[in-house]
Amino acid sequence: MKIYFAIFIRYNNQPHSPMSDKYKIFDNQAAYFVTMTTVGWIDVFTRKNHKMLIVESLKYCQHNKGLEIYGWVLMGSHLHMICSAAEGYALTDILRDFKKHTSKRIVKQIKEEPESRREWMLDLFQKYCEHLKRDQTYKVWQDGNHAEVIYSNQFFDQKLNYIHQNPVEDMIVANAEDYLYSSARNYAELPYLLDVILETQKLVTYN
């Protein structure tokens, strides 16, 4: 099943610097391929409790903050998504709040629930705060979201395939749809953890 949706890129008549805007969200109503990565590429999401924390937080953002997800996969150290914000919401705000909330919850889980890597991970989270000017004890996520605007159907298909093939490339599963923490299951019409948008819409781009 293919999905085609509207993207409105409004910067065509505005001063635009490709270097300064690279990997930044410049249109909060457009769809983006984003990657959120843990500091030091630490494999935080290898245990069910940490993975389900991310799933439940994404659900909350969908239901309460206007997050629209077209594709996603959660790997050990990073989260890939194709996403946008519903009308009246800003994608930058949604992702900022998501990372802030999950950072606190992850640290709390590591401290309070069984975790053989507790001291090692908490020490690293503290280490990555040493250079920060703001008062912060732990840093879980790297800065930025490595955002790439979805500018065409072909680019969407490319990124969706990349997302779904991540667990296959890492030899976690043989087939993309066998990985539970991924939208590959939605597209294969199998039981899934998160709703994703599959409705067909017209693609509109402005270059």
C-alpha positions in Angstrom: 0.0 0.0 0.0 1.4 3.4 -0.9 0.6 6.7 0.8 0.7 10.1 -0.8 0.0 13.2 1.2 0.1 17.0 1.0 3.2 18.8 1.7 3.3 22.6 1.6 6.8 24.1 1.4 6.5 27.9 1.7 10.1 29.0 1.5 10.3 29.3 -2.3 9.9 33.1 -2.3 12.0 33.6 0.9 15.8 34.0 1.4 17.0 30.5 1.9 20.4 29.2 2.9 20.8 25.5 2.3 23.7 25.2 4.7 22.1 27.0 7.6 18.8 25.2 7.1 20.3 21.7 6.6 18.6 19.2 8.9 16.4 21.8 10.5 12.6 22.1 10.5 11.8 25.3 8.7 8.1 24.6 8.0 6.1 23.2 10.9 3.3 22.0 8.7 5.4 20.0 6.3 6.2 16.3 6.7 9.8 15.3 7.7 12.0 12.3 8.0 13.6 12.7 11.5 16.1 10.8 13.5 16.4 11.1 17.3 19.6 9.5 18.6 20.9 8.8 22.1 24.1 10.5 23.3 27.1 8.4 22.4 24.8 6.1 20.4 24.1 4.2 23.7 21.8 1.2 23.2 19.2 2.4 25.6 16.3 0.7 23.9 17.2 -3.0 24.3 14.8 -3.7 27.1 11.0 -3.9 26.8 10.3 -1.3 29.5 12.5 1.4 27.8 11.0 0.6 24.4 7.4 0.7 25.6 8.1 4.0 27.3 8.9 5.4 23.8 5.8 3.8 22.3 3.5 5.2 25.0 5.1 8.6 24.8 4.5 8.7 21.0 0.9 7.6 21.5 0.5 10.5 24.0 1.9 13.0 21.4 -0.5 11.6 18.8 -3.5 12.0 21.0 -2.7 15.2 22.8 0.0 17.2 20.9 -0.9 16.8 17.2 1.8 14.4 16.2 1.0 12.7 12.9 3.1 9.6 12.1 3.5 8.0 8.6 6.3 5.6 9.4 8.5 4.8 12.4 11.1 2.3 13.8 12.7 2.2 17.2 16.2 0.8 17.2 18.6 0.3 20.2 20.1 3.8 20.0 17.7 5.8 17.8 14.2 6.5 16.6 13.4 7.1 13.0 10.1 8.7 12.0 8.3 10.2 9.0 6.0 12.7 10.7 4.2 16.0 10.6 2.1 18.2 12.9 -1.6 18.6 12.7 -3.1 22.0 12.0 -2.5 24.3 14.9 0.5 22.5 16.2 4.3 22.9 15.6 6.4 19.9 14.9 9.5 21.5 16.6 7.5 21.9 19.8 6.2 18.3 19.7 9.6 16.8 19.2 11.2 19.1 21.9 8.5 18.1 24.4 8.8 14.4 23.5 12.6 14.4 24.0 12.3 16.3 27.3 9.7 14.0 28.7 11.3 10.8 27.6 14.7 11.9 28.9 13.3 12.3 32.4 11.3 9.0 32.2 14.2 7.0 30.9 16.5 8.2 33.7 13.8 7.4 36.3 13.3 3.9 34.9 17.0 3.2 34.9 17.2 4.3 38.5 14.1 2.5 39.8 13.7 -0.7 37.7 16.1 -3.6 37.1 18.9 -2.5 34.8 22.3 -4.2 34.9 23.9 -1.2 33.0 22.5 1.4 35.5 25.8 2.9 36.7 27.4 2.8 33.2 24.5 4.6 31.5 23.9 7.2 34.2 27.6 8.0 34.2 27.6 8.5 30.5 24.4 10.6 30.6 26.1 12.8 33.2 29.3 13.0 31.1 27.4 14.5 28.2 26.2 17.3 30.4 29.6 18.6 31.3 29.9 21.0 28.4 26.3 22.4 28.8 25.8 25.9 30.2 22.3 25.1 31.3 21.7 23.4 34.6 21.1 19.8 33.7 22.1 16.5 35.4 21.6 14.0 32.7 21.5 14.2 28.9 19.9 11.2 27.1 19.2 12.5 23.5 21.6 14.2 21.2 20.7 17.8 20.1 18.7 18.2 16.9 16.5 15.8 15.0 18.4 15.5 11.7 15.2 16.6 9.9 14.8 16.1 6.1 11.7 17.5 4.5 9.6 15.1 2.5 9.7 16.8 -0.9 8.4 14.1 -3.2 6.6 10.7 -3.3 9.9 9.1 -4.4 11.7 10.5 -1.4 8.9 9.4 0.9 9.1 5.8 -0.5 12.9 5.8 -0.1 12.8 6.9 3.5 9.9 4.6 4.5 11.8 1.6 3.0 14.9 2.7 4.9 13.0 2.9 8.1 11.4 -0.6 7.7 14.7 -2.2 6.6 16.7 -1.0 9.6 16.0 -4.1 11.8 16.7 -6.4 8.8 20.0 -4.6 8.1 20.9 -5.1 11.7 20.0 -8.8 11.4 17.5 -8.5 14.2 14.7 -10.0 12.0 14.7 -11.6 8.6 11.6 -9.7 7.4 10.7 -6.1 8.2 7.2 -6.9 9.3 8.5 -9.3 12.0 9.9 -6.4 14.0 7.3 -5.3 16.6 8.6 -1.7 17.1 8.0 -0.6 13.5 5.3 0.6 11.2 6.2 -2.2 8.8 3.5 -4.2 10.6 0.9 -1.5 9.8 1.7 -1.7 6.1 1.7 -5.5 6.2 -1.7 -5.4 7.9 -0.4 -7.2 11.0 -1.1 -6.3 14.7 0.8 -3.2 15.5 1.8 -0.9 18.5 1.2 2.5 17.0 -1.4 4.0 14.6 0.1 5.5 11.5 -1.5 7.5 8.7 -2.2 5.5 5.6 -4.9 7.6 3.9 -4.2 8.5 0.3 -4.0 12.3 -0.3 -2.7 14.4 -3.1 0.9 15.4 -3.0 1.5 19.2 -3.4 5.0 20.6 -3.6 6.3 24.0 -4.2 9.9 24.3 -5.5 
